[in-house]
Amino acid sequence: MPLIPEEPQIHESAQGPRVTPAAGRTASTPRPVPGPRSAVTPRPGRPGPGPARPAPPAQRPHPTPGRPQADRQENRSAPQIQLIPASADGALDAADEAVDLLLDSGRAPGDILVLTTGEQHPWAAHELSFGEAAYWAQHEAGDDVFFAGSAAADRVRNRPVVIVAVNGGDAAGVLTGARERAGALLIVCGDPQWINAVLGAGV
């Protein structure tokens, strides 16, 4: 059966957080572009101090040292799929809102990967401005939300939660790859009818 968007709310369960759609999204306001990195430069939507890349607020804890590796590989064979209806122009904003809901529900920042199918997220572009080595070092560290564009989608590692902002480009290729990289939850921000067609009615 095709995936059907539900009422907007979030739940924590044995299968992980559940993000359900925010209806009526058609357009977005202009997105802020990150400025030079400094101790007072926050990541868009997630403020926090730090001399390099700002850390998340204290109430959004990182995974504990003793957290079993198996917990980060939840339901690898069948991630839960959630759809957030959004236009191509509004997909980035929808993805940011999904990240905030997940963090507020207790998900660790390092659990979350955000992929864009078209224009890069401003934070990905900002981090890449400091060089490929520094950018991928943050990915390898795995201690914060990581943003990547379609060109890097084949290089990123699996994470418990993958969010895809369908904002143009080779959306089908990114989306099918994202399903393989999501351990527990795949959230797709875009046109639900098109998403169902790509992922298949059997999901």
C-alpha positions as a Python dict, from the first residue, in 0.01 Angstrom:
ca = {
    (1, 'M'): (0, 0, 0),
    (2, 'P'): (134, 354, -69),
    (3, 'L'): (264, 554, 224),
    (4, 'I'): (5, 803, 347),
    (5, 'P'): (107, 1119, 538),
    (6, 'E'): (-30, 1140, 892),
    (7, 'E'): (-98, 1415, 1147),
    (8, 'P'): (212, 1614, 1258),
    (9, 'Q'): (363, 1478, 1579),
    (10, 'I'): (665, 1283, 1697),
    (11, 'H'): (687, 967, 1905),
    (12, 'E'): (969, 765, 2057),
    (13, 'S'): (912, 392, 2040),
    (14, 'A'): (1106, 70, 2007),
    (15, 'Q'): (1143, 148, 1638),
    (16, 'G'): (1288, 493, 1703),
    (17, 'P'): (1140, 843, 1670),
    (18, 'R'): (845, 888, 1441),
    (19, 'V'): (820, 1212, 1246),
    (20, 'T'): (494, 1266, 1065),
    (21, 'P'): (407, 1522, 802),
    (22, 'A'): (345, 1890, 828),
    (23, 'A'): (71, 1953, 576),
    (24, 'G'): (26, 2256, 358),
    (25, 'R'): (391, 2335, 297),
    (26, 'T'): (430, 2513, -35),
    (27, 'A'): (709, 2768, -13),
    (28, 'S'): (989, 2877, 218),
    (29, 'T'): (1141, 3198, 341),
    (30, 'P'): (1496, 3290, 230),
    (31, 'R'): (1749, 3062, 401),
    (32, 'P'): (2034, 3217, 600),
    (33, 'V'): (2381, 3159, 461),
    (34, 'P'): (2640, 3071, 728),
    (35, 'G'): (2910, 3331, 772),
    (36, 'P'): (3274, 3284, 868),
    (37, 'R'): (3332, 3022, 1136),
    (38, 'S'): (3390, 3171, 1481),
    (39, 'A'): (3308, 3114, 1847),
    (40, 'V'): (2974, 3289, 1804),
    (41, 'T'): (2871, 3145, 1467),
    (42, 'P'): (2581, 2902, 1522),
    (43, 'R'): (2476, 2633, 1284),
    (44, 'P'): (2143, 2734, 1118),
    (45, 'G'): (1863, 2637, 1355),
    (46, 'R'): (2088, 2473, 1615),
    (47, 'P'): (2282, 2738, 1813),
    (48, 'G'): (2576, 2649, 2030),
    (49, 'P'): (2918, 2797, 2119),
    (50, 'G'): (3255, 2659, 2019),
    (51, 'P'): (3584, 2764, 1863),
    (52, 'A'): (3529, 2548, 1556),
    (53, 'R'): (3203, 2383, 1454),
    (54, 'P'): (2938, 2474, 1716),
    (55, 'A'): (2828, 2193, 1944),
    (56, 'P'): (2459, 2110, 2006),
    (57, 'P'): (2294, 2233, 2328),
    (58, 'A'): (2362, 2034, 2644),
    (59, 'Q'): (2009, 1894, 2662),
    (60, 'R'): (2066, 1708, 2335),
    (61, 'P'): (2313, 1443, 2457),
    (62, 'H'): (2555, 1247, 2246),
    (63, 'P'): (2555, 867, 2261),
    (64, 'T'): (2706, 734, 2583),
    (65, 'P'): (3044, 556, 2557),
    (66, 'G'): (2887, 225, 2652),
    (67, 'R'): (2610, 237, 2394),
    (68, 'P'): (2601, -99, 2213),
    (69, 'Q'): (2696, -87, 1846),
    (70, 'A'): (2387, -291, 1766),
    (71, 'D'): (2171, -3, 1890),
    (72, 'R'): (2310, 218, 1613),
    (73, 'Q'): (2218, -45, 1355),
    (74, 'E'): (1850, -63, 1446),
    (75, 'N'): (1632, -252, 1199),
    (76, 'R'): (1892, -230, 924),
    (77, 'S'): (1688, -443, 687),
    (78, 'A'): (1365, -244, 714),
    (79, 'P'): (1386, 119, 824),
    (80, 'Q'): (1063, 294, 909),
    (81, 'I'): (972, 544, 635),
    (82, 'Q'): (804, 876, 706),
    (83, 'L'): (693, 1135, 451),
    (84, 'I'): (681, 1511, 504),
    (85, 'P'): (490, 1681, 218),
    (86, 'A'): (695, 1970, 82),
    (87, 'S'): (758, 2155, -241),
    (88, 'A'): (1108, 2159, -389),
    (89, 'D'): (1150, 2512, -249),
    (90, 'G'): (1033, 2407, 97),
    (91, 'A'): (1216, 2074, 128),
    (92, 'L'): (1524, 2217, 305),
    (93, 'D'): (1310, 2391, 567),
    (94, 'A'): (1110, 2072, 618),
    (95, 'A'): (1432, 1875, 670),
    (96, 'D'): (1554, 2130, 927),
    (97, 'E'): (1227, 2100, 1117),
    (98, 'A'): (1258, 1721, 1115),
    (99, 'V'): (1610, 1745, 1257),
    (100, 'D'): (1489, 1972, 1537),
    (101, 'L'): (1203, 1736, 1624),
    (102, 'L'): (1439, 1439, 1637),
    (103, 'L'): (1689, 1617, 1860),
    (104, 'D'): (1413, 1741, 2089),
    (105, 'S'): (1281, 1385, 2118),
    (106, 'G'): (1618, 1260, 2242),
    (107, 'R'): (1795, 1145, 1926),
    (108, 'A'): (2172, 1199, 1942),
    (109, 'P'): (2304, 1446, 1681),
    (110, 'G'): (2546, 1184, 1551),
    (111, 'D'): (2254, 957, 1465),
    (112, 'I'): (2131, 1190, 1190),
    (113, 'L'): (2237, 1226, 827),
    (114, 'V'): (2071, 1489, 604),
    (115, 'L'): (2095, 1449, 226),
    (116, 'T'): (1982, 1698, -38),
    (117, 'T'): (1903, 1596, -393),
    (118, 'G'): (1957, 1938, -551),
    (119, 'E'): (2101, 2253, -397),
    (120, 'Q'): (2326, 2182, -99),
    (121, 'H'): (2217, 2264, 252),
    (122, 'P'): (2383, 2595, 359),
    (123, 'W'): (2567, 2417, 639),
    (124, 'A'): (2721, 2161, 400),
    (125, 'A'): (2839, 2441, 172),
    (126, 'H'): (2979, 2627, 473),
    (127, 'E'): (3177, 2328, 599),
    (128, 'L'): (3309, 2245, 252),
    (129, 'S'): (3448, 2597, 229),
    (130, 'F'): (3709, 2487, 485),
    (131, 'G'): (3825, 2202, 264),
    (132, 'E'): (3733, 1844, 183),
    (133, 'A'): (3964, 1700, 451),
    (134, 'A'): (3802, 1891, 736),
    (135, 'Y'): (3454, 1821, 601),
    (136, 'W'): (3501, 1444, 585),
    (137, 'A'): (3682, 1439, 919),
    (138, 'Q'): (3357, 1563, 1074),
    (139, 'H'): (3172, 1283, 897),
    (140, 'E'): (3416, 1022, 1029),
    (141, 'A'): (3390, 1161, 1383),
    (142, 'G'): (3014, 1096, 1373),
    (143, 'D'): (2936, 1316, 1671),
    (144, 'D'): (2702, 1568, 1507),
    (145, 'V'): (2433, 1599, 1241),
    (146, 'F'): (2603, 1564, 901),
    (147, 'F'): (2478, 1738, 586),
    (148, 'A'): (2571, 1617, 238),
    (149, 'G'): (2468, 1691, -119),
    (150, 'S'): (2389, 1446, -396),
    (151, 'A'): (2751, 1438, -516),
    (152, 'A'): (2860, 1296, -180),
    (153, 'A'): (2561, 1065, -127),
    (154, 'D'): (2755, 753, -230),
    (155, 'R'): (3038, 826, 14),
    (156, 'V'): (2847, 880, 338),
    (157, 'R'): (2817, 597, 590),
    (158, 'N'): (2503, 444, 735),
    (159, 'R'): (2333, 624, 1023),
    (160, 'P'): (2026, 532, 1228),
    (161, 'V'): (1826, 822, 1080),
    (162, 'V'): (1855, 956, 725),
    (163, 'I'): (1659, 1263, 612),
    (164, 'V'): (1628, 1340, 240),
    (165, 'A'): (1527, 1685, 119),
    (166, 'V'): (1392, 1639, -235),
    (167, 'N'): (1484, 1977, -379),
    (168, 'G'): (1572, 1888, -739),
    (169, 'G'): (1858, 1711, -913),
    (170, 'D'): (1890, 1332, -931),
    (171, 'A'): (1632, 1280, -660),
    (172, 'A'): (1553, 917, -746),
    (173, 'G'): (1917, 810, -721),
    (174, 'V'): (1970, 980, -386),
    (175, 'L'): (1645, 848, -244),
    (176, 'T'): (1708, 483, -330),
    (177, 'G'): (2059, 506, -185),
    (178, 'A'): (1931, 676, 130),
    (179, 'R'): (1698, 384, 202),
    (180, 'E'): (2002, 156, 215),
    (181, 'R'): (2184, 385, 457),
    (182, 'A'): (1900, 436, 706),
    (183, 'G'): (1928, 203, 1003),
    (184, 'A'): (1601, 280, 1181),
    (185, 'L'): (1423, 570, 1012),
    (186, 'L'): (1411, 728, 667),
    (187, 'I'): (1239, 1067, 647),
    (188, 'V'): (1169, 1209, 302),
    (189, 'C'): (1065, 1572, 251),
    (190, 'G'): (899, 1615, -88),
    (191, 'D'): (599, 1521, -300),
    (192, 'P'): (441, 1209, -140),
    (193, 'Q'): (302, 1076, -469),
    (194, 'W'): (641, 1092, -636),
    (195, 'I'): (816, 945, -332),
    (196, 'N'): (578, 648, -326),
    (197, 'A'): (640, 591, -694),
    (198, 'V'): (1018, 582, -642),
    (199, 'L'): (1023, 370, -328),
    (200, 'G'): (746, 141, -448),
    (201, 'A'): (403, 66, -308),
    (202, 'G'): (538, -235, -121),
    (203, 'V'): (743, -33, 127),
}
